[in-house]
Amino acid sequence: MMAAPGKSATAPLRRQVSVLSASPASPRSMDELRKKIEEAGASVAAVCRRAGVDTPHFYRTAAGKKTASRWFIRRCELALDSLLSGEGMPADPGENHLRAHYRAFQHQLAEALGAAGADPDDRRPTGTAALARHAAWYLLSTEFAVRPARIADLFGVTRAAVTQALQAIEDRRDEPAFDAALETIGRRIMGRT
């Protein structure tokens, strides 16, 4: 990955936000996901079966009775892409692949949040280092549709700790600068910029 001339790949958050283009092609809400499924001519039941998720849960979240997590939306999107291409669901990424992406996410986020000197292997980071670690878990969860239990196993923490961290990051996405930084870093590391 190369930075543009004169710009560091790890520029501060305020400079990264301007890199965002129009909204990403991935659905960000249940309405967008449902519309994408309808436009593709697929059935919700087929998408849910392929994703390994509960169809009634899909309809409850679509009706606003439950909140859809970004993991749920991403998992359904991967299932729809799988149905349309005729291929199976993408294989779950291996441990080394996830750890490499975690390190890349964590490094970029720590740099953007001002915690660049923090030890990425510290199991009990505090302040902005903890925020960078949790946001990196969040990006693993949303970019790869990795369940909290798998993240907990990978990083030696409890599932409850991961779930709580993911919810805290989801809540912080209401802050435009933070949300834009997550989108920018996720897109950059995943090669979508």
C-alpha positions in Angstrom: 0.0 0.0 0.0 1.5 3.3 -1.0 0.6 6.8 0.1 0.0 9.6 -2.2 3.1 11.8 -2.9 3.6 14.2 0.0 1.1 12.4 2.2 1.8 9.8 4.9 -0.3 6.6 4.9 -0.7 7.3 8.6 -1.8 10.9 8.4 -3.8 12.2 11.4 -7.5 11.6 11.5 -8.4 15.1 10.4 -6.6 14.6 7.1 -7.9 11.1 6.5 -11.5 12.2 6.6 -11.2 14.2 3.3 -10.2 11.0 1.5 -13.7 9.6 1.7 -15.6 9.6 -1.6 -19.4 9.1 -1.9 -21.0 6.6 0.4 -19.7 3.0 0.0 -21.5 0.4 -2.2 -22.1 -1.8 0.8 -25.5 -1.4 2.5 -25.4 0.5 5.8 -29.0 -0.2 6.8 -31.6 -2.9 6.6 -33.6 -0.8 4.1 -30.6 -0.6 1.8 -29.9 -4.3 2.2 -33.6 -5.2 1.5 -33.6 -3.0 -1.6 -30.4 -4.6 -2.8 -31.9 -8.1 -2.3 -35.1 -7.1 -4.2 -33.1 -5.5 -7.1 -31.1 -8.7 -7.4 -34.3 -10.7 -7.6 -33.3 -12.9 -4.7 -35.5 -14.0 -1.8 -34.8 -12.9 1.8 -35.2 -16.5 2.9 -32.5 -17.7 0.4 -30.1 -15.0 1.6 -30.7 -15.8 5.2 -30.2 -19.5 4.6 -26.9 -18.8 2.8 -25.8 -16.4 5.5 -26.7 -18.8 8.3 -29.0 -16.3 10.0 -32.5 -16.5 11.2 -35.1 -15.3 8.6 -37.6 -14.0 11.3 -34.7 -12.0 12.8 -34.2 -10.4 9.4 -37.8 -9.4 9.2 -37.9 -8.1 12.8 -34.8 -5.9 12.1 -36.2 -4.7 8.8 -39.4 -3.7 10.6 -37.4 -1.8 13.2 -38.3 -4.1 16.1 -34.6 -5.0 16.5 -31.4 -3.2 15.7 -29.4 -4.8 13.0 -25.7 -5.0 13.7 -23.2 -4.2 10.9 -22.0 -7.8 11.2 -25.6 -9.0 10.4 -25.9 -6.7 7.4 -22.4 -7.6 6.1 -23.1 -11.3 6.5 -26.3 -11.0 4.5 -24.5 -9.0 1.9 -21.9 -11.7 1.5 -24.6 -14.3 1.2 -26.4 -12.3 -1.5 -23.1 -11.9 -3.5 -22.6 -15.6 -3.1 -26.0 -16.4 -4.4 -25.6 -14.1 -7.4 -22.1 -15.4 -8.3 -23.1 -19.1 -7.9 -20.2 -19.6 -5.6 -20.3 -20.6 -2.0 -19.9 -18.3 0.9 -16.4 -17.0 1.3 -14.3 -19.2 3.5 -13.7 -17.9 7.0 -10.4 -16.1 6.9 -7.6 -18.0 8.7 -6.1 -16.8 12.0 -2.9 -15.4 10.4 -5.0 -13.4 7.9 -7.2 -12.0 10.6 -4.2 -11.1 12.8 -2.5 -9.4 9.9 -5.5 -7.3 9.2 -6.0 -6.6 12.9 -2.5 -5.2 13.1 -3.0 -3.0 10.0 -6.3 -1.7 11.3 -4.9 -1.2 14.8 -1.8 0.6 13.6 -3.8 3.0 11.3 -6.4 3.7 14.0 -3.8 4.2 16.7 -2.1 6.7 14.4 -5.4 8.5 13.7 -6.4 8.6 17.3 -3.0 9.8 18.6 -2.1 6.5 20.3 0.7 5.5 17.9 3.2 4.7 20.7 0.9 2.1 22.4 1.9 -1.5 22.5 -0.5 -3.4 20.1 0.1 -6.6 22.2 -1.0 -5.0 25.5 -4.0 -7.0 26.6 -5.2 -4.2 28.9 -4.7 -0.9 26.9 -6.3 2.2 28.3 -7.6 5.4 26.8 -7.0 5.9 23.1 -5.0 2.7 22.8 -8.1 0.8 24.0 -10.2 2.7 21.6 -7.9 1.8 18.7 -7.9 -1.9 19.7 -11.7 -2.0 20.0 -12.1 -0.2 16.7 -9.8 -2.7 15.1 -11.9 -5.5 16.5 -15.0 -3.7 15.1 -13.4 -3.6 11.6 -12.6 -7.3 11.7 -16.2 -7.9 12.7 -17.7 -5.8 9.9 -15.2 -6.3 7.1 -14.9 -10.1 7.5 -18.2 -10.9 9.2 -16.3 -12.4 12.0 -18.4 -13.3 15.1 -17.5 -11.8 18.5 -16.7 -15.3 19.9 -14.0 -15.8 17.2 -12.4 -12.4 18.0 -12.5 -13.3 21.7 -10.6 -16.5 20.9 -8.1 -14.8 18.7 -7.2 -12.2 21.2 -7.6 -14.0 24.5 -10.5 -12.0 26.0 -14.0 -12.9 26.9 -16.8 -12.8 24.4 -18.6 -10.3 26.7 -15.7 -7.9 26.5 -15.7 -8.1 22.7 -19.4 -7.6 22.5 -19.3 -4.6 24.8 -16.4 -3.1 22.8 -18.2 -3.6 19.5 -21.3 -2.0 20.9 -19.3 1.0 22.2 -17.7 1.5 18.8 -21.1 1.2 17.1 -22.3 3.9 19.4 -19.3 6.2 18.6 -20.2 5.9 14.9 -22.7 8.7 15.5 -19.7 11.0 15.6 -19.1 12.0 12.0 -15.3 12.3 12.3 -15.0 9.0 14.0 -17.3 7.3 11.5 -15.4 8.8 8.6 -12.1 7.6 10.0 -13.4 4.1 10.4 -14.7 4.0 6.9 -11.5 5.5 5.5 -9.2 3.1 7.3 -11.4 0.1 6.5 -11.5 1.0 2.9 -7.8 1.7 2.7 -6.7 -1.6 4.4 -9.2 -3.6 2.4 -8.0 -2.0 -0.9 -11.2 -0.2 -1.8 -9.7 3.3 -2.1 
